[in-house]
Amino acid sequence: MIPPSPSLTSVPSGAPPAVALDDVTKRYQSGADQVVAVNDVSLAIEKGEFCAIAGPSGSGKTTLLNLMGALDQPDDGRILVDGVDVTRLGHGARADVRLRKVGFIFQAYNLIPVLTALENAEFVLLLQGVGAREREQRVREVFRRIGLDGLESRRPHALSGGQQQRVAVARAIVARPALVLADEPTANLDSHAGAALLDVMQQLNAQLGMTFVFSTHDPRVMERANRLIDLQDGQVANDSGRRRA
Amino acid sequence: MTARLLLRMAWRNLWRHPRRTGLTAAAFAVGVFLLIFFLGLGDGMHEKMIDTGVRIGSGHVVVEPEGAREKVAANLVLTPDSVQAVQRVLASAPVARRIKGSAPRLLASGLLSSANNSTGVEVIGADAAREANFSLLPARLVEGRYLGPDGTTPPVVIGQALAEKLKVGLDAKVVLMTQAGSEIESQLLRVRGIFKTGMDDVDGHVITVPLADLQALLSRPGALSQEAIFLWRADDAQRVRNLIEAGLHQRPVSVLTWREAMPQLDQFIVVDDAGNYIFNGVVLIMVTLGVLNTVLMAVLERRREFGLLAALGMRPYLVSLMVMTEAMLLTALGAGVGLAAGLAAHRYFSVHGLNLALVGNQSFSAAGVAIDMVVKSYLYPGRIRWSLTIITALGALAALYPAWRAARTPPTEATRGL
């Protein structure tokens, strides 16, 4: 079992946001030029939100998700994930934050090809040191909930795109993280599979109160969100900032 | 739990490219096979050379008068007191269980003459009964028989080259002339046996006569130049030497191992071993580079995957450990097959031997010792353990850089566009 890093610093708060960004900037070097991918962004995603980050290609959606998920570090500003300041944490401590507080769903599914669907889904639990019986119980419960029953022993190559993405969802939520980040989760799926996946995510949000933040430039996906953050050139151009019923 | 996960993932990762894994493991197996095979032949040849050397020379350990090697002309002998002390030490339990036996010898030099020719010789006065079990000469007789009570004329056994030089055969009479103190003494001898060892110096210049006859000729009854001691295991030489030396404390004797008594042979083996180590080292480095190449390719191909593992919260050291495990499994696979094949070959050639005459139809000698053309494989104790340690270390070494690369993969690789 991997113990929590002592370097994690919790911000005392009754109900901290799932993620909060304060004046966050991220720059990249592109040849001789410096590109500002995220420019002075401040926002907070509260727990239970079903939030979409929209914007054209190159607007900084993926960079923003990377920062929210402690995959990357900002050049300026501060980021708190479930109350934990991840801004200046080292590699190992940030890995612990991701392990315990963040679930990821990727555009390209990103399942581990040598593991079965069940093993992929329980991977995070294994790293957390959860016992075998509890792992299996939790994975089977999630599989039942999102319609993956009977596919436990299949390797990713033997699953359809939609099924693979559902396994990725199972992996992201099975550890009950404070925040689930999804980078264009339906981009590689046909419209039917994409809609079905969004149904699953919406149900999890509604029934379990799970926080989802996903990037997209698909209007059909945006319509599902309770909150829509429009990103243009690395800056928040518009934030609906309110829940839609 | 994490260890099982790493092992499972590493094993399955290996078989994502079965052909590549198979070829790399096969290359490693060939390297390990060659390592075991050549170590076996090298050790076997050395063991045979040592055996030949000690049997033709002065045993695994020799007790001789102090200064005998520096003052050869003085013909120093062991004092009767020292001879008795040597026998007591050899009979003591720690020594007795390690020795096959010992042979007392008196050495001299002289001139051997026949009706046709004469030549200088080294004379070994030997106890026929005790010598027969250990000396090489009785085993290399090509004509006649070894020393023994036989008629009134003392017997002599000579080398084939010497017999040809003197133009004598079996039962021929020869005269040995030697210096006994300030007198020149001579003795008529009858050729009872002719040996051929393949060593020119021995076949052309060494003769052996009964110990008592030489003692009488030299007018030194009971005198011994050395006690040659033969062991069950050559690598016990140093230990037995130390035990004997401790038992003969403050007596005017030198106790030498075969390495000290035959420094040329020792140096030849050291140099030959060094050559073998270099050859085996080159082979192993080449196959290790193969493992490095395979593991590094696998790591570079799976950059997104390592990014994913990091993104999911796998700590860098665990990522490194997984890559190391992959490399070690690959190494174990190759080494296991290579070791099995190498030991099978060792077992076969330890019984049947490898006839080097098949690749070069000539006998040869090195460091004054004839090398048998049929080499039987032999592995010194610890060779397998030593080899496995080296192989494991090389496997781990090959994985270090790929493991480091994998651990440094940033988690953002997982979200990089396809």
Contacts between the chains, C-beta under 8 A, distances in Angstrom:
chain1	res1	chain2	res2	distance
A	1	B	1	7.7
A	2	B	2	7.9
A	2	B	315	6.8
A	62	B	415	5.4
A	62	B	417	7.9
A	65	B	415	7.0
A	66	B	412	5.3
A	66	B	415	5.9
A	69	B	311	7.4
A	71	B	311	5.7
A	71	B	410	7.7
A	71	B	411	4.3
A	71	B	412	5.1
A	71	B	414	7.3
A	71	B	415	6.8
A	72	B	410	7.7
A	72	B	411	7.7
A	72	B	412	5.3
A	91	B	315	8.0
A	91	B	316	5.8
A	92	B	315	5.4
A	92	B	316	6.8
A	95	B	310	6.5
A	95	B	313	5.1
A	95	B	314	6.8
A	95	B	315	5.0
A	95	B	316	7.4
A	95	B	411	7.8
A	96	B	313	6.7
A	96	B	315	7.7
A	97	B	313	8.0
A	98	B	311	6.4
A	98	B	312	6.9
A	98	B	313	4.4
A	98	B	411	7.3
A	99	B	312	7.0
A	99	B	313	2.5
A	99	B	314	7.8
A	100	B	313	7.2
A	104	B	311	5.6
A	104	B	312	6.9
A	104	B	414	7.2
A	106	B	308	7.6
A	106	B	414	6.1
A	106	B	415	6.3
A	107	B	415	7.7
A	107	B	418	7.9
A	108	B	304	8.0
A	108	B	418	5.6
A	110	B	304	7.2
A	110	B	305	8.0
A	110	B	308	4.8
A	110	B	414	5.7
A	112	B	9	7.3
A	112	B	305	6.8
A	112	B	308	7.1
A	112	B	309	7.6
A	113	B	16	7.2
A	113	B	305	7.6
A	114	B	9	5.8
A	114	B	12	3.6
A	114	B	13	5.5
A	114	B	16	6.7
A	115	B	9	7.0
A	115	B	12	7.7
A	123	B	5	7.8
A	123	B	312	6.4
A	124	B	312	5.7
A	124	B	313	6.5
A	126	B	1	6.3
A	126	B	2	6.9
A	126	B	5	5.4
A	127	B	2	7.0
A	127	B	312	7.1
A	127	B	313	5.7
A	127	B	314	6.0
A	127	B	318	7.9
A	129	B	1	6.8
A	129	B	2	7.9
A	132	B	1	7.8
A	171	B	312	7.7
A	183	B	415	5.3
